[in-house]
């Protein structure tokens, strides 16, 4: 049981494997949510770029309980929603393939409109996405919108209609206009997250830059303030270490304490699980999830996910070292040494499956710690920056880069650590 809970604690980012010939550019969605019967009505307008020479069909993934009302395009199309097939995506277990055949398309840019409705009741990630009267949380875990992770990142605009007693938050900019809510995402991202509750309260950081927004239901104000301060500190630290990026804005949603669920990161957004009364959200959890703003580009369905998870986790330990000092950091190292004693190696010959929790979150960070000790903190930071600069997504490329900035010996040493 502990393992199940642990593995849910860090629900991951989605990987973006860009398909050479199809790209989703934008979504324009009209969404109605009916909390009382756990259902939605959707009209999704999707702009897609394709290579018409090589592509004559599209596939999106959509929740199995939906029924398609209509699909339209500039071109003649036919479609097939294969609800009997299974999902190829670990993180979207309830999704089913919706095949759209383009009959005679010669255009590079096409528009597809998909109209569908239905309930979202049967969910494998039960409490991570849901529609209930007290809490609504929709994202790609539930496949509430037609999505294919292979088609890349996109911008989005959602017009939401919901009973006027609900307040709304989510990824991107949120605005209420009249009876509807507009949720707009102008930076390309891989998800559309919408959260609603009648009891939502919103807090901004005090400096009025509004760079961090925090929404909660049963948090208290003092804890909300501390969490915002922690997040601000961590963002600045990572910007300094990893990649100076333009102003990073964050929405933090403190999710009520539903059982068996975890926290997750999306572009400029984190959902963090409410802690028990009397304690605040841990610095460690905030630092791990925010680190995914940088560590998110490797595949999440196979062993390469250590490039996301172990790096995010070690980043959080580095942040702990900076904020609380070396003694606290070393306690964490001892803790990880103990909990990774039985962990399988990061690299296992003849298997491509996702690593165990202790491999990803305990063993991987320890290997990075030992590398840092071996090559020194300055070189190690250079290594991290270069991984990000070069957008490294595979262990092979990582080893080549490491050899380039250190030596053959260090590469051999590190490769051996990954196999142990
Ligand atoms: Zn993570």
Boltz pocket constraint, residues with backbone or C-beta under 6 A from the ligand:
constraints:
  - pocket:
      binder: B
      contacts: [[A, 10], [A, 11], [A, 12], [A, 13], [A, 288], [A, 289], [A, 292], [A, 308], [A, 309], [A, 312]]
      max_distance: 6.0
